[in-house]
Structure formats: C-alpha cells, structure tokens
Amino acid sequence: SVVCCPPQNYPLYIRSVPTENELKFHYTVHTSLDVVDEKISAMGKALVDQRELYLGLLYPTEDYKVYGYVTNSKVKFVMVVDSSNTALRDNEIRSMFRKLHNSYTDIMCNPFYNPGDRIHSRAFDNMVNSMMMQVC
Amino acid sequence: MEQGPAGGTSAAAAAAAAAAGTGGLLLSLSETEQQRYSELFSRCCPPPEAAAGGSSVGELFRASQLPPDTLHQITEVCGAKRMGYFGPAQFYIALKLIAAAQSGFPVRIESIKNELPLPRFMALKNDTEVRYGTPAELHGVKFQVTHATLEKNSYKRTDEGDKQEPKSPPMSPICSPPASPSTYQRIPLNYGYSKARSGLEQQHGAPYEVRHSTHQQDGPSSGNYGPKSALTCSTPNRSLSVEREQQDSSTHYSDDPWRITEEQRDYYINQFRSLQPDLNAFISGSVAKNFFTKSKLPIPELSHIWELSDVDCDGALTLPEFCAAFHLVVARKNGYPLPETLPETLLPEYLQAASLKPMRDCALFDSYPEPLPGSQQTRDFSRTEKSSAEEVPDKAALLQDGKKDDKQALKVSTALKTIPKEFQHLTVKTAAQESSALKARPRSRSYSSTSIEDAMKKGEEPPTPPPRPQKSHSRASSLDLNKIFQQNSQVVRSGWLPPPPPALPPRPSVSQTEQPSEVDLHPQMNRPPSQAEENSSAKKEVVLAQPPSKPARRKLRTEAQGLETPELSPTINVTSSLPASKAHLPVQKQSSKQKRAIQTAIRKNKEANAVLARLNSELQQQLKEVHKERIALETQLEQLRPVTVL
C-alpha cells in the first residue's frame, strides 16, 4: 500500500494491493503523515532519504509497519506493509522508496503534468503495481 | 472505336491467359463484355502496359459498390494477389466476378461461367471527372488520398467528415497533394507522396492556420466522400498492398500503423525545424506542450504520449523523440488507441541508427545537417520529375535507401552533435538523468546514446577514481562510538571537518532554527587551524569530485527552464556546495555512470556526515560537561590546596 502526498498533505496517489480494510489503511496513512511532519521538523539534517520505521503504530493487534520517505520538496511517500512479511529488509524498503522517487521525478518531467494534480501516469501505476506484487 | 479491335485481341489473349491462370477454365466473354472490359482496362492503364495499376483498379472496384471483403475475394480469386498485379486476364476475371457479385452470385470461378450482365460501376462518371480534374481541384485530393494513403490516412478522412475544425498538421499532407492528381494513376504510392512532400516543402513556411484554411475548404467537399471512403477504406490498402508487392518495397511499408513512413518523417522533421531550427537540439517541454496542445487531444492523452515518447525522461524532446510523439498524436487522432508501451518501430529504430556509427568523426557531422536537408529536397524534386514507372521502382529503392541513410546519419548527427557543442546537451541529458534518477537507472540509460557515453566513460574512468577512495568511507562505516573514542578524536575531526563545512552552509539555510547545536559546531570546527593542511587536501578532493557534477547541474538549471522539477533544485543547492567560481573544470568529458557513482558517493558521504555531525554534537556536549566537571574539580582543588600547602 503506497501513498504519495505533497506538502499540503492531500494524497496525489494512493494504491493498495490488499483491497480490504482500505479505509483503515487510509486512516493509518493520514495519522502517519502527522508523525512524518513531526520528524521533519525535529531533525532538520539529512532531509534526503529520510525514512522512519514504525512498529505497532496504532494498536498492538495491528501488526503492520509504516514507512515514510520525504523528498527535498517535502513530498511524502508512505508505505504500509504487513509485519507478517518479515522478509522485507530495510534496504529493500529503501530501494522501493528510491524507485518511487525516480518515477515521481519522471512524472514531473512531463510538461503536461501540473504539480498538484493527481497522478494518472500509467508508467507510475505499473511500477507501483510491480513493486507491490514483489512484496505481497 | 480503336480500342475495340485492340480490346478484342487483348480479350482473346486475356481469355487464353485466363484459361491458363485459372487452371483450365475457359472464360468466354461476350462482345459487349469484351468492349466494356477493354474500355475499363484501358482506363485503368492508359499507357500500353500489361499491368493495370492497383490504385486505379482499386478505385474502380470500389465504384462497383461491393462490400470490401467481396472485393478482397475477387482480387484473390482472379489471381491478382498471386501475381502481384492486375494483368489483363486478372482484370477481366475480376470484372466478371464483380458482375457476378452484383448479380448476387458468390465470388467463385464457377459463377462467371454463366452469362452475366455487365458489371455496374456506380459513379464511374464522377470518378473519371474527378480523376482528370484540374490540379487545383481539391476533390482530386480525396481520390489520390484514397489510393495513396495507408489505413491511417483513410481514418483521417473519416475524421474529416466529422471535424470541420482546424486540426493538427497531419491533415496538411493530405491538403498539399492536390498539386499532382495527374500523376497518381501510374505513379505508385511513394511517388505520389514525394510530390506531396515537395508541395509540402514548398509550403513549408506556412503556419498551421494557413493549412487549416485549406483544409477547411476540403471539409465540405470531404463530406460527400466521407461515407464512401469509410466503406472502402480497406480495399485501397489491399490493392495497394498488391501494388506494393510489385515494387521493390525497400521501405517496409507494411500496414503497421506504428511505423513512420519517409514522408511522415520528413513532415515531422519540418515541424521540428519550425519549432527549433537546430535539428540536433531539444524542444523544451513547454514548447512541445504548446505544440501538441494544438492538436486538441485531451491533456491526459497528451501526457501519456509524452510519457511514451520521452524515453530518457528529461523533459525535452530530441528529434527522434519528437517524431515518435508526433506519430503517436497522429495515430491517436485517427482513432488508434494509444499503446501502453512505446512500439518498437517508434523507438529503437531511431536510436539503433543513432548508435550505428558512434565513433565517427564529429567534424564530419558538423557539416552533415546542412547539406542533408538540402539533399533531401533535391532528391525529392528529382524524384518527382520522373514519370516513367519502370525507372521509378529501381531509383526509388536507391533514393529511399540513400534517404534512409541520410536520415540515419541525421539521427546519428543529432546524437553526436552534442559532442561538438561542448557536450552541453549530452551533459544536460545525463545530468537530468542523474539528478532525476538520484540513483542508477540502467534501463533509461540504455536508451540514450549509450555508445557515445561508453566512449566517453572510458576516457573518464581513469582520472576520477583516485579522489574518491580517499573520501574516508571506511571511517563513515565505523559508527562505533568506542572506536571513535579510541581513535584520536582530533584525527576524526580533521578527517571530517573539510567535508562538512562545504556541505553545511546550505543546510542551515534550509533548517536554521532547528539546529542550534550545529551552529555551535561551525565556530568550533572552523577554529582548529592546525588542520589547515588536511583541510586543503580534502577540499581539493571534494573539489575534484563535486565540480564534475556541479557544472552539469548548473547547466541543467539553465537549460531546463521548462522542466517542472522543483524538488531537483533543492538537491542541486544541497549538493553544489562549493562556490561556482571554483568549478570551471571542463564539462565536456562527463559520463553518466561517473556522475552516478559520484552521486552515490556524495549521498553516502552526506549520510555519514549527518551521522558524524550528530556524533560530534553529542561529543561536544560531553566535552562541555567534562569541562564543567573539570572546572568544578579544579575549583575544589583550589579550595583544598591552600590547606595542604599550608
């Protein structure tokens, strides 16, 4: 489950693979945005590649991890994965965020794309889907 | 009439040939039939030729108002497909079959054994009028178009019936051919187009609006032919393919809608030139956006087209990218659904040609683009002057081959021109790739002029590696506090001081208020003068490693004004830490891989920097505390000492 948000904190792109609990996922992401903001303001250094790791964010019963990633222009990427998927290592998460960032900049290069629009790019969709298939 | 006896003899010959061609079936034509058929045959091929042009035949068949698949069947049955052209026998058989079909008989050889009425060709008179119409007559356009276009263009015509509004330039190649209706009968597809092209090039300076006005004249007239053309759009292709088989199709004009024909390519190149006079430069994103928006396609589709065609994702279109994008726009306008990925013919074709001759002397290509357009034009004109069908196929092959080579050379030169031009564009592209990629992206890298980059990379690998290993990565990896305490803390600081000062100044600008500790660090770190030597040496390394990427990034900023990469400029700010005056190293010999490596190295360094800076601050605090303790102890000692001394 992946979300991409600009600084104004409305989602530009949101995609989940496990389609159940979608609303709960949205809620989770929303709350995590607050934490991301807090993190950004707290540590001002190393803005690039910042990521944080949450374990058991909301309730102990809900075991999933929320990862965040912020670009230099305060565009946030949030990713939620099941804790049952313990095979995911930090490096993999990092690489996934990197891929997301790359695709995002590719979209930016498109002159027909206005920043702030929802992302409809098929290439981006494909990339995200393939990534999520890998994980789940 | 004089055609009669000739027709009679030819009919007899045709009958015999028909007998041979159809496996022993003797075709007997009545007198009237013979007359009619010979008349039609002569109409289809006025010069005394053995073969009727497929285009005129196709038109004739369409005039019979039979459904397209019937006409296909007829062409197959009469053996034209097999032979590749309409000989008199085939033609007569075909006519007989048409008659049969019109009478309601199935299209079989058997059905024409019977006596049949003459085949009826509707609107034949109109056809002939239009055919021999004046060059200025725009109606003639439609007929030439029906012959001389691929499926795609036939779709265009159906669109014309719907949209009266001025459309994008793809319409204009159809408008310009009216200059040469007389040529289309014998001269096959390619040469009709060559005339079109010459007409187009004559009109080259005309803006869209002029073309649209001519197109609008077409509009009302096209209404008549719209429905008819819609019916029969597929048949000209079949007969056309028949004809094409006859010629030497060195240009691979299949029905593949994703293949750009020579004419289309010329047209795209002209359009490119109108937007950007230098064929080897880029069209920036905003310019291209305005241009393609004129085609009135919806924005999401244009966005998708851009995504497909801008393969290196640099926000600008090179000539091949532009051609691909234009082609996609044209296809979309004609109702083709956009593909999910870029079709092969639209991408590797060009870049293959571009990578064909990577090691050629750049100077050679300096002069290439100028004579190229000129030579293309002269070739076009020379080609159009030829009217005899026999010479044409051979020369067409030669010319088209030569043209293709030129085109390839043009594309190569578009790729290679970047080298003589101080590597600006290449560095922009690679820098854009770099800064947008942030990390290695081998897939996109493989597309854009990899061979050239390889050549340059090899030149670049030797000089730069030496500075990099000295970046003290080993220290970065050792985050163990104990280790650092064991090591001389001064050594640590000396090793790391030089990098942080260049990097930090931008950072405080980004997050000033949140880092009081860092501010403390600055004066402390700037203090130790004893490490000046190490400072300078390390700085030099930093200088060497960073400037190669910096000037490229600066260029990126200046070049890519149309680029919408707000997040990239902060990266540029952060990474281009050294003042601009320091970094005027030659930008020419940059390789993307090197930049990538440098960037990863820079990133690692930054992370290490950050960690160590934190460590530093913690250590500083500890140091302060220790100092305080020490002061406290000393005061205690002072207090106690007089007692002991005394």
Interface residues (C-beta under 8 A of the other chain):
Chain A: S41 A42 M43 G44 K45 A46 L47 V48 D49 T71 N72 S73 V75 R98 H101 N102 T105 D106 I107 M108 C109 N110 P111 F112 Y113 N114 P115 H120 S121 R122 A123
Chain B: G285 S286 A288 K289 I299 P300 L302 S303 H304 W306 E307 D310 C313 D314 G315 E340 A432 S436 A437 L438 K439 R441 R507 V510 S511 E514 Q515 E518 G562 L563 E564 T565 P566 E567 L568 P570 T571 V574 R603 K606 E607 A610 A613 R614
